[in-house]
Amino acid sequence: MNKKEIQLRLQKVRQRMQEEKIDAWIVLSNDYHKSEYVGPYFKCREYISGFTGSAGTVVILQKEAGLWTDGRYFLQAEAELDGSEIILYREGEEGVPELEDFLLQKLQSHAVVGVNGKTISVSLYRKLKRKLDKRDIQIYLNRDLVGDIWKERPKMACEPVWELELCYAGVTRMEKLDMLRMKLEKEGADTTIISSLEDIAWTLNVRGNDIACTSVVISFLVIGKKDIVWFVQRDAIAKEIEKKIESDGITVCDYEEIDNYISNEINSRMVYLDPERTNMHIFEKVQKRMLMKKGDIVEGKNITLLAKAVKNPIEIKNMRIAHKKDAAACIKFIYWLKKNIRHMEGRDQWCDNNEIDSKASENVTYNITELSAAEKLEKFRCDMENYLGPSFNTIAGYAHHSAIVHYSATPESDLQLKANGFLLLDSGGHYLEGTTDITRTIVLGPLTEEQKHHYTLVLKGNLNLAAAKFRYGSAGVSLDCLARNPLWKEGLDYNHGTGHGVGYLLSVHEPPNSFRNKTSESGDECTRLEPGMITSDEPGVYLPGKYGIRLENLVVCVESEKNAFGRFLAFDTLTLVPFERDAILVEELDDWERKWLNQYHAKICKEMEQYLDYEEYEWLKQVTAEI
């Protein structure tokens, strides 16, 4: 992005700040629903900074500006902010101030900090206010200064709504609503306002495409004892679907009517809200209404959160189908890639089978890049029945780009693949049967002993977590070290969580279940793991300027056994794509690890035969042979 244009935009915001007597302006990555990824209309932080990562916060002062982001995006942010005057603050690094402390350092007492109240959660606002109150610094919530200067701002997405059939959802929306009302009563409340788009889509068994790669509908949902109201863009709903929803006792209203409804229609005395997932604009409206009604607000996690995270038997059955289809696409792609890379360089060490090799020159592509490789993988997925689209933008990083955790290839950065080193490929898909997320670090040619050693360490971490057996009551924060331990023993680590929850045809990153070694504001990593939760297992190691390795499978939590010592759980691996035998130092594997790996590869070979042609399957048998 043109850095002069970024500077011009910053000047315009600063001019508005002067007019409004605001000393600092905060630009968050959020939409009005605390979504992880947002549609074009809500990309104010990207517009003002040029930084395209999914997570980051910009602070604008009159004479300087900064961007805070996490370890996934350090290298990307450094490159994208270069020359823009915006300083990068690496969250969690020694000596880097938190955003609130930065404001305390830079601002005088009684200063004014502004932020769009529709984009800041209640919990983040409170954290900010606790610190700023020490200096009597005020927080102003009633403007959108970046939106004010964004003259060509895209319209808010309004894509068609569609229903998820019962054979995929597993439970009707009325059954879900009855269950949620019981939870609401248990919490001592009679109404809740749900802002989370994934939670709304799950509750109503609807899907949409208002956010790329996330099958959600921009809306709010109010669940009360006597009424249920869905605030949604009416143009997005076909009359037939609207009638079906209303026949279930759900009133459909325009998206913009939520403010008026809260201010004038809620008759509840106790409204339940999630401070992590409710914005301050909504919260203040409810507060005013509760003062009028002499009621109160009950706070806690969304009542939908755990119910959505624990997949029902039909969802799990379908997810297994989705992962077989996705594995077929990935295996076909890896075979195609290695075949073409071999012929590009005149190499033939990848196949010993002459019959396979004799056909390998057919349909050969002689110029494969990061972007074209990602496009080819997408084509293989598109060939699968019930495929709906990617679950996130594919990360395809070759050579030194693989060391950038969330690298995003552009036409300017796009590297041509060669017959050496690693291609890190992190991708996933949405199917009617569910959502996938897989990372494989693919061997394209000869490796150094160091590369093989690091690959083996990451693999050991992946297997350690996948094979875990643990007491019921354990949380992801307790198990994360299993994946890191092989790396920690050698003074290595990775600057991201080991795993995240995965939704069913919703967000590929779904709270609350996760594997993390550090606690967060939300505390999601402390959530007890339950049978039916699906979580990623993705340790890695990254050497900036050299290469990166990440290996990711999805695992479903299952019952293991119950005995005199208690109830035990375990994981069952859903992903069915082989690891790279050419990158594994077998002598570094423990006996149980080798046995686990051989059993996993044997399962892949058995399950995937029906999806592959003769050449592909013969190759698969070779790469899954016992080690």
N, C-alpha and C positions, 0 to 999 in steps of 0.2 A: 504494500500500500504506500502511496505517496506520503512521505514524512512531512512535507510542507503542508499538505492538506490536514494532517493530524494536528499540526501546530495551529493552523487557522481555526479548526474546530475548538481547540482548547481556548484560544483567545475569545471566541464567541461565548463560550460557557463562562469564562472569567468576567466578561462584560455583564452578563446576566447576574452573576454573583454580586458584582458591585451594585447593580441596580436594586437587588433584593436585600442588600446588606448581609450577605452570607460569606463567611470567611473560608469555609472548606466545603467541597461538594463530593459526596461519595457516589460512585457508580458501581452497582452490583451486577452480577451476571444473571440475576433471577428474572423470571416473569412474575405474574401476579399469583402464581400457584406453587412457587418454590420448586419448579422443575429443574432437573439437572441439566438437560439440554433444552434450548428454547428456539422458538420460531423466529424468522427474520425480523418481525415487528419488535421483538424484545431484545435485539442485540445491540443495546445502547453502549455497553462496555466495549464491545468490539468496534463499534462506530467511532468512539472517542479515542481509542488507543491503538487500533490496528492489530491487537493481540486476538488471535482466533481460537485459543484454547477454551475448553468448556468451563473452566473454573478460574476465577480471578476477580479482584476488586481494585478499582482505580480510585485514588484520592487526588482531587485537584485543589491546589492552593493558588494564590495569586502569582507566586513566583516559582513554583515547582509542582511536579506531579509524580505520583508513584503508583506502581502496580504490585499487588501482593498475589502470589500464586504458589501452589504446592510443588513438590518434587517431581511430579509427572511432567511438568511443563517448564522447568528451569531453562533447558537448552532452547526450546521453541520460543519462549518469551524473550530470551536474550537476543535472539536473531530478529524477531518481529518488532521489538521496541528500539532496536539500534537506530540512532539518528532522530528519534522522535521527541527527545527531551524528557520522556517518562522514565523514571528510575525503577529498576526491577528490585523488589524486596522478596527474597527467597524465604518463604514461610518455614519456620522450624530450624533455620540455620542459626548458628551461634552469633550473637551480636545483632541479629535482625529484629527490630522492634515490632511488636504486634501493632495492628492498625490503630487501636485506641491509644496506645502509648505514644505512637508517632504524632497523633493529633495533640496529645497533652504537651509534647515537646515543642510543637510548632505554634500553638495557638495561645493567645492571651486569655485571661479569665474573662468570663461573660461573652466569649466569642459565640458565633452561630455556625453549627455544622448542618448541612442539608443533605437529604436523601429522599428519594421517591418512596413515600409511605406504602405504596402498593407493591414494592419489590423487596422490602425488608421484613424479615420474619419478626415475630414478637420476641423470640429468644435472643436473636442477634441485636435487636433494638435495646433490650434490657442489659445485655452485656456491654454495649456501647455506652449506655446511659450511666451505668454504675461507675465507670471510669471517668466520664466527662463531668459528672456531678461534683467530683472533687474540686473542679475549678469553675463551677457554675457555668459550664459551657452548655448552651441550649441546642436541642436537635429540632430541626424544621422538617416537616414531613409532607408538605402540601403542594409540592411542585415536581415537575419532571424537566429539569433544565436541559438535559441532553435531548430529550424528545422535542423540546421547544425549538431547538436550532436545526433539527433533522428535517429538512424541507422535503426530501424525497423518501421519507420513511415508508417502508412497505406496509400494506394493509395487514391487519390481524388475520391469521389463517382461518378459513371457514370451509374445511373439506367435508365431504359427505360422511355422515354417520352410518355405520352398519352394525347389525346385531351379530353377536357370537352365538352360534347355535349351541343347544344344550349338550350335544354329543362332544363338543369341545370344552364348554364351560364346566360341565359336570354338576352344577347346582343352579337352580333357577334364581332370578333376581329377587323374587318374592321370598324364597327361602333365606337368601342372604339378608334381606331387609328385616325379616322377622328375627333372625339371629342377632343382627346389629342393634335392634331395638331392645332386645334382652340385655345386651352388653351395656347399652346406654342407661337402662334402668339400674343396673348393678353399680354404675358409676355415680348414681344419684342425680342424674340429669334427665331432662325430657326432650331436649333438642340438641342436635349437633350440626355444625356447618363444616362440610368437607371441602377443602380447597385443592387437595392433591389430585391431579388429573388421572394418575394411575389408579388411585383408590376409587374414584368415581366410575371409571370405565369398568373396573373389576366388579363393583357393586351392581351396576345396571346391565352387565353383560353386553356392553356396546364397545365398539372400537371406532377409530377414525385415523386421520393422518395430519393433525394440526401441528405436530412437531415431527420433523424428519426422523425416521428410524425409531419412532416411538408411537405406537398405535393408540393415541389418545385424542380426546375431544376437549377443546377449551370450554370449561364450564365450572359451575359451583353446584353442590348438592346439599340441600337442607333435609335432614331426617328428623321428624318430630313424632310424638306419640300418635297424633291424629292425622298428620299430613306429611307428604314427601314432595319437595319441589326441586325441580332440576332447571337451573338457569343456564341456558345454552343458546348459541346463535341459531335462531329458528330456520334460517335459510339452509343450514347444514343437514336438516332432518327431513327425510321424505315423509309425506303425510301418512303413509301406511305404517311406518315405524313409529311415528308419533302417536298414532291411534293405539298401537299395541302397548306402548309404554303407559299411556294414560289409562288403558283398560286394566292395568295392574295397580291403579290408584295413585299414580305419580303425575303431578301437575307439571306441565312444561311451560316455562316462562322465558322471556328474552334474557340474554346474558347481562345486559345493562341494568336489568331491574333488581339485581341483588341488593344494591344499596337501599333502594326504596323499601324493599321487603324487610330488611333488617330493621330499618328505622321505624316502620309503621305496622308491620304485620306479625312479627314474632310475638306470641303471647306466652311464651315459656317463662318460667321463673328461674330455671337453671339451664344454661347453655354450655355444652361441652366443646372445648376448642383445644387443638394441638398447637402449642406455642412455637414448635419447630416448623410447622407447615401452614401457619396462618399468618397473613401479612398484617401490618399495623393498621392499614386503612380499614380492613374488615373488623379487626379487634376493637378499634375505637368506636366504630358504629355499634357494635354489640354492647360495649360498655355503656354508651349513652342510653341505649334501649333498656338495659338492665336497671339503670338508675330510675328510669321512668316507671318500670314494672316492679321496682323494689326486689329485683332478682339478683342473681350472681352468675359468675362464670366458673365452671369446673374445668381444670386443665389436666391434660394427660396426652399420651400418644393417641393418634387416630384410632378409633375403635375398629377400623378396617385393617389396620397394619398387620397384625399377626395372622388374622384370618386369610388375608391375601398371600402372605408369605408361606403358609403351610399349604402346599398343594394337595388337592383332593385326589382320590385314587384315579379318576378319569383323566385329570390333568397330568398326573405322573405317567400313566399309560401312554398318553398322547406325546408327552415330552420324549419318551424313549423312541417313539416312531420318528419324531422330528430329528433326533440326534442320529438316527440311522441314515436318514435322507441327507442330512448335512455332512455326515462322514463320507458318504458316497461322493458328494460334490468335492469335498476336500481331497479325498484320495485320487479321484480322477484328475484334479488340478495338479497335485504334486507329481503324479506320474507324467502328465503332459509337460510340466515344467522341466523335470529332470531330463526327459527325452530330448526336448528342444535345446536345453543348455548344453547337453552332451554333444549334439550335432553342431551347434554354433562354434564350439571350440575343437571339434574333431576328436572328442574324447569318447571312450566307451567303457569306462570302468564301472558304470552304474548298473549294467545288466550283463549277466553271464549267460543268459538264455539266448541262443542264436535265433530261435524262432521269433522271439520278441524283437530282437535287434533288427531282423530283416525288414520289419514293417515300420521301424522307428523313424525312417526318413519321410514317411507320408505326412502331409500337412504340417511341415516343420516351419516354425516362425524363427526368423534369424535376428530379430531385434526386440528383446523383451526388456521392459523397464519396470520400475516400481509401480507406476500407474497402470501400465498395460497388463501387468501380472494381476493386479487387483481387479481389473475389468474382466479378465479371463475367468478368475474364480467366480465372479458374480454371474457370468454366463453359465457356468456349470450349475450354480445354485438355481438359476432360472429354469433349468431343465427339470428340476424336481417338482413333483406334484404338490399343489397347495402352497408353493413358495410365494410369499407376499413382498419380500424386500429385505434389505440388510437391517440388522438390529443396531448397527452403528457404522460410522464411516470406517472402512477398512484401513488398518495401519499396516503398510508394507514398507519396511525399512531395510535397505541393503547396506552391507558393509558398515561404515561408521554411523549411518543413519539409524541402524538398529539399536544404537545406544541411547537414542532419544525415546523415552518411554512412550509418549503419545505422539510420535512423529506423524506428520500429515504431508504427504508428497504433493508438490505443486509442479506445474510445467517447468518452472525455473529450477527446482531442486531435484527433479526426477532423474534418478540414476539408472544407467543401463546395467542389467544383471550380467555377471560373468561367471565362468566356471571355477569359482573359488569362493571360500568364505560362507557367510550366513546370510539368509534372507529371513528376517523376523516378520511373520504374518499373523496379525491379530484380527480376527473377523468373526462375523456371526450373521444369523439369518432369522427372520420371522416366518413361521409356517402356521397354518391353521392349527397344527398340532403343538405349537409352542415356539420357544425362543432358544437360540443357541449362541454360544460364545466360545471360541477356541483360539488358542495361540500355539503355533508351531514355529520353531526356529529351524529352517530348512537348510540342509547342507547342499551347496551348489558345486562344491569341488573340494580339493585338498584342504585340510585343516591343520593348524599347528597343534602341538601337544597341549599348549595352554588353552586353546579353544575347546579341545576335547575334555580337558579336565574341568573347565568351568561348566560346560554342558552337563557333564556327569554330576556335578555338585547340584545344579539346578534340578536335574531329574531326580536325584535322591531326595531333595526337599519335597518335590511334588508327590513322590511315592510315600514318603513318611506321613504326610497329611492324609492322602487318599486311603491309606491302610490303617488309620487311627481307630482305636476302640476306646470309648470313654464313658464315664459315668453320666447318667442323665442329670441335667442341671448345669453341665459345662457350657461355657460360652465361647465364641470365636476368639476372644482375647486370650483364652487359656490355651488354645490349640495352635495359634499362629506360629509359635516358636518351633513347632515340629518341622515346618517348611523352611524356616530360616537356619536351623541348627547346623546343617552341613556347611552352609556358607559362613556362619558365625565362627565355626571352628578354625576357619582360615582367614579370619579378619575381613570377611566380605559381607555385604548386605545389599538391600534394594530399598529405594525411597518411595515405596507405595505399599498399600495393603496387600495381603496375600490373597484375599478373596472377597467377593461381594455377592449378595443375593441376586437372583435372576427372576424376572417376572414371566408370566405366561402371556405371550403376545402383548407385552406391555414394555416397560423399561428394562433394558438389559442390566441396569444397575438398580436393584430393588432392595430397599431397607426392609427389616432391620438387621437380618442375619449377615454377618461378615466375619472375616478373619483379619484381625489387626493386632499389632503389638503395642499400640499406643491408644489411649482413650481419647475420645473426641467430645465435642460439646453435646452432640446428640446422645452419646452413650450407646449407640446401636450395637457396637462390638461386644457389649456386655449382655446382649440379649441371649437368653437360653436357647440352645439349639433344639429344635423339635423335629421328629420324624415328618418327612414331607417337605422340609425346606431344601431348596436347591441353591447351592453356593459354588462360586468358582474357586479353583485351586491353582494359583498362578505365581509361583515364585520366579525370580529372575536375577540376573546380574548384568550390570551395565558398565562398560569401560569407555568413558567419553573419548571420542575421536578414533576409537578402534572398532568395537562391536558390542552388541547386546544380545542376551539370551533370555527368553521367557517361554515357559511351557505351561499351558493352561488347559485344564479339563474342568467340566462341570460335574459336581457330585451331588447326589441326593442323600439326605440323612435318613437312615433306616434303623429299625429295631435290631439289636444284636442278640442279647440274652438277658434274662432276669434270674438272679440267684440270691444266695444268702447275703451277698455283699451289695446287692442293689440292682438297679436297672441299667443296662449298658446299651449304647448306641454305636453306630458305625456309619461308614459312607459306601455308597455304591456309585461307581463311575459311569456317567452317562455318555461321555464323549468316546468315540470309537475310531480314532485316527492314530496310526502307529507313531512311535518316537523314532528318532534317527539312529539306527544301529551304527552308522559310520561315525557318529559323534560320541559314542559311549565307550569309555574305558572300562571294560567288563571287570578287570581286576580290582577296580575301585568299588564295585558293588558288593554289598553283603549278600549272603546266600538267599536270605528271604526276599531281598530286593530283586535279585535275578529271577527267583521263582515267581514273584508277583508280576514282573514285567513279561515273562514268558506266558503266563496265564492270560494276561491282558491282551497280548498280541494274538494268542490262539483264539480268544473270544472274538477279536476283530476279524480275523480270517474267516471264522465260521459265520458270523453275522452278516458280513458284507458281500459274500459270494453272489447273492441274487441281484445285487445292484451294479455289478461290474461286468465289462466284457472280458473276453478271454485274455487279451494282452494285459489288461489292468489287473486281473485277478492273479495271473501268473507272476506278475511283478510283486503284488501284495504278498503272495506266499513267500517270496524271497526275503522281503524286508521284515516279515513277521516270524521268520524261522527262529528256533530257539538259539539263545546265545549262551 
